[in-house]
């Protein structure tokens, strides 16, 4: 008799989540070679994530939006032209087929049409606040939640987000500010219909419906590349993206300046808000992962590095809720991967305190020798070929940097060769191919 979920250990839950993924169940591979590549790549990645020794060091290229430029387009073009986007990423996948173990498809290229309709106030993009030749988005920071609004947010985050925060961050949604409190919508027909007597509300909903329709079409078109990449032998990501509770406030509500001040002026209120966010996002995240059959969770960490806050602030405001979040995911059998943006040299004594083989850390500017020494026994690590070197260096220089990283970090397994950050500006494609050359020559385990 099969065990019930509640009776399973975290390891059994993880194995159940990953069973079909490892086997390639349901994938119609384009040929036998693709099927072999898929199984080799999945096995390699899984062994590394569990701090085991694979056949060789895996390679994750720091390509960013480079596929658009490699195909002769720019970022603005592929944001607005799905045919160009598909062509670009398809070309990059085929030309670098044997030069990478992981293929980052176009899922993070947002539709320019959708963004135009929504009129995001907290984003700029090529042709909308940025020059046509800019190769990425830009987040526009501000205190979208004012310092005296903590209590309003914590009392009812859904209502605050719908009626206050969204109209401040999305031009198309300005009419939502005229909605009554969401808690007043108790099924009374007139109460629900009343806000729509205002033309501003009707206009906002029309724009949001149009944005939803455009996004649905964009996603359908992008699925072409996602399906092709899996059938070609590249494992698809089966996870969700998470945000550290502290970063939710710093990124989307108070901004860098606001949250830095709040750590001094209203620390207890900030901690209470972190708890409120944790209590809401963790169950929702686990439910979402379960719904689509995922098994992993990734976190970009924006404000935990050595230069943003002191060790004492990290211990008080940042790490406790994030660690609690990670442990909750592990108990559900979910692997966790975190991108430690910036410097985490002073954080290494904290971030390895997890059961072996459940947490992976990708490092940007952290000392990799210390990372291997201090957390390599329990956590997988990856990184951190400098983006500046990948952009401006030669293939020979990059290969030498990769060699040094492999010799430092690969012994005993648990290491992935990767960049410290994306390198969209690369001019010589061979700079990316140097990663795999180094991995095969220096990172093959005997």
Buried (B, 14 or more C-beta within 10 A) or exposed (E): EEEEEEEBEBEEBBBBBBEBBBEBEEBEBEEEEBBEBBBBBBBBBBBBBBBBBBEBBBBBBBBBBBBBBBBEBBBBBBBBBBEBBBBBBBBBBEBBBEBBBBBBBBBEBBBBBBBBBBBBBBBBBBBBBBEEEBBBBEEBBBBBBBEEBBEBBBEBBEBBBBBBBBBBBBBBBBBBBBBEEEEEEEEEEEEEEBBEEEEBBEEBBEBBEBBEEBBEBBEEBBEBBBBBBBBBBBBBBBBBEBBBBBBBBBBBBBBBEBBBBBBEEBEEBBBBBBBBBBEBBBEEBBEEBBEEEBBBBBBBBBBBBBEBBEEEBBEBBBBBBBBBBBBBBBEBBBBBBBBBBBBBBBBBEBBBBBEBBBBBBBBBBBBBEBBBEBBBEBBBBBBBBBBEBBBBBEBEBBBBBBBBBBEBBBEEBBBBBBBBBBBBBBEBBBBBBBBBBBBEEBBEEE
